[in-house]
Amino acid sequence: MHLGPLTLLAGLTGLRLFGFISDPWLTDERIHQITGEPTRVEHTRNPAASLKVVTWNIERGQAFNEVLSVLRELNADVLLLQEVDQGCRRTRYRNVARELAAALDMNWVAAGEFQELGEASGRDPALTGQAILSKFVIRDAGHVRFKAQDRWRWSVNPVQPRRGGRVALRVRTAGLLVYDTHLESGGNEELQHRQMAEIIGDEERHAGESPVMIAGDFNNRIARTPLTFRSLAEASFIDALGDDVGRGPTSRGRPHPIDWIFVKRGGLATGQVIQAQAASDHSPLMTILAPAAGRIAR
């Protein structure tokens, strides 16, 4: 029997909605809990060497083998990943961050954004969120749980019901203070601006004189959405890939870039968008920080 797309969608929707009854009821504290192995490996950091950083929305890790193949080829020192599943049916119940870190011989930490209702196995919750992987020790892992949230959009969504909310994952590694973020989707520029302002406010409290990176999926409607990008410029952040004029899209179905890397107090060498259509609906972004960024590496 052949099932049409609408029938299949209705079945999947029903399965997800059943999660309101079948899945454990997690608090926000539990959803956003930091997990990982931040000191599992410790490679020697040469302060005179450049630092390669990649940010990538991996579309939950559904094409796990393809994602892993791309990351192996890029051989980055630090990875900032968004839409990273843990315990979800759609990604075969993998802990995607942990498995990638093990395969790449890296340390890792992760924090959930959302509990994905209807995706769990038994009483083990299903989560998706951000993960940071590093060849170097990861310290001071925390998160910014945004006060600015689209509180109703996900909790009442029949196709993708969720609990939780958007966060930015924050760590120190390789001499950087790093924020891995996934701003709210849906084109709400004012909400995205308020979320970015919360990251910048947190950075002002924690950075000191450290080089800082804010990167991830900004979900902006047009390139250089005025409010969000203006606030980054006013806080002395610069685009790690250089001038965005002429830069192509970074996500399938969007005519403009929505994935970004911004840095402050870091020397820049090169940056580029990497093509990886078979692995995700987003493209990885890579930048190489000049040795000046490693001057206070720990």
Sequence and secondary structure as in RCSB ss.txt:
>XXXX:A:sequence
MHLGPLTLLAGLTGLRLFGFISDPWLTDERIHQITGEPTRVEHTRNPAASLKVVTWNIERGQAFNEVLSVLRELN
ADVLLLQEVDQGCRRTRYRNVARELAAALDMNWVAAGEFQELGEASGRDPALTGQAILSKFVIRDAGHVRFKAQD
RWRWSVNPVQPRRGGRVALRVRTAGLLVYDTHLESGGNEELQHRQMAEIIGDEERHAGESPVMIAGDFNNRIART
PLTFRSLAEASFIDALGDDVGRGPTSRGRPHPIDWIFVKRGGLATGQVIQAQAASDHSPLMTILAPAAGRIAR
>XXXX:A:secstr
    HHHHHHHHHHHHHHHHHHS    HHHHT EEEETTS      TTS EEEEEEEEEETTTHHHHHHHHHHH 
 SEEEEEEEEES GGGTT BHHHHHHHHHT EEEEEEEEEETT  BTTB  EEEEEEEESS  EEEEEEE S   
TTTTTT SSS EEE  EEEEEEETTEEEEEEE   SS HHHHHHHHHHHHHHHHHH TTS EEEEEE   SSTT 
HHHHHHHHHTT EETT   TT   SBTT SS  EEEEEES  EEEEEE   TTT SB  EEEEE GGGGTT  
